Amino acid sequence: MRIRFAFADQRFTATLDDTPSARDFASMLPLDLSIEDYATNEKIAHLPRKLTTQGSGPFGNEAPGDLGYYAPWGNLAMYHGSYRYSAGLIRLGHFDDGIAPLLKRGTHPLRIERAA
């Protein structure tokens, strides 16, 4: 499934993996959240409820452009820099057109919806 993100003047899409957590996330759409910078390699947005962690576990091949869910805090993690798997992190999918939109700094209203 493809989803669309919009914040500030940025518009971009991601493709979700076919996993229980990604399907649970998709069931929440559309969402109006707030996106903010976290550390030097990611943006985060807090979800209104926790996602299922069924079927999750360690993964490899982490890469900028990954869309994740950090279960302990209940937030989306949108990576624009290198990162490594940590306990509680679930990959939900990957951004389709690279990381450029995630480089816009600051805190902004964020809209996430299914792409047509």
N, C-alpha and C positions, 0 to 999 in steps of 0.2 A: 504494500500500500504506500502511496505517495502522500505526503503532507506538505502544507505550505506554512512558512513562517513569515511574519511581517513585524518589523519594529523600525522606528525612525524612518529613514528613507531606504531601508534594506528589505528586499523581497527575495526569498529563496525557498527551495524545496529539499526534502529528505525522503529517502525510501526506508520504510520500516522493515525490520527482519520479521520472519514468521515465527514468533515466539509468544509464549503466554504473556510476558510482560509488555511486549510491543502491542499485542492485541488489546490488552487492558488499557494501555495508554490511548490507543486509537478510539476506544469506546468512550473516552472522556471528551473528545473533540466535538465542537470547537471550544477553545479555551482562551480566556483573556487573562494574562499573567503579567509579571514584571520581569524583565531580563536585566542582569547585572554582571559586572566583571567579577571573577573570582580568581585569585592568584594571577599568574601571568600567562596561563595557557588555556583558560576556559571561561565560558559564560555560564551562568546558572539561572534557573527559574524554578520557584517552589510550586509544586502541584497542590491542588486542593485536597487530595487524599493520597494515601500510599498505593502503590501498584503491587500486584501479585509478584512474588519472587519465585514462583513455581518454575522448575526447569532451569534456573539460573546456576551459574558456577563460573569458575575461572575461565578466562579466554586469553588468547594471544593476539598477535598482529595488530596491536593498538596503533592508531594512526590519527593525525589531525583530520578533522572532518567527521569523526565519530559522534554519534548522539547516544548518550548514556543516561542511566537513571542510578542515582546513588541512594540505595534503600535506607541506610541509617538516618539520613536527613530528609528523605522524601523529595529530592529535587532532580530536575533534568540537569545534565552536564553536557555542554556543547563545546567540544574541544577544537581549538584553533592552533594548538601547539602540541608538542610531544607529551605523552603521559604514559603511565604504567598502570596495569590492572591493580586494584586494591580490593580487599574483602568488602562485599556489599555493593560493588559496582556491576551493573548489568548493561550490556550494550543493547540499545534499542534499534539502531540503524545507522545510516551514514548520509551525510549531506551530499546532494547530487552534483553541485557545481563548485565544490571547493569551499575554502574557509574565509574568503574575502569578506562576506557580510558580517562575520563574527568579529572582525577586527575593529568595528565601530565601538569606541569606548563609551562608558557611561551606563546609567540606569535608564531604561525606557519601557513604556508599555509594550507588551508583546501579544500578538494574536497568532494562534496556531489552529489550523483547520485542515480538513481533508482537501487534497488537490483534486480538481475535476479530471 
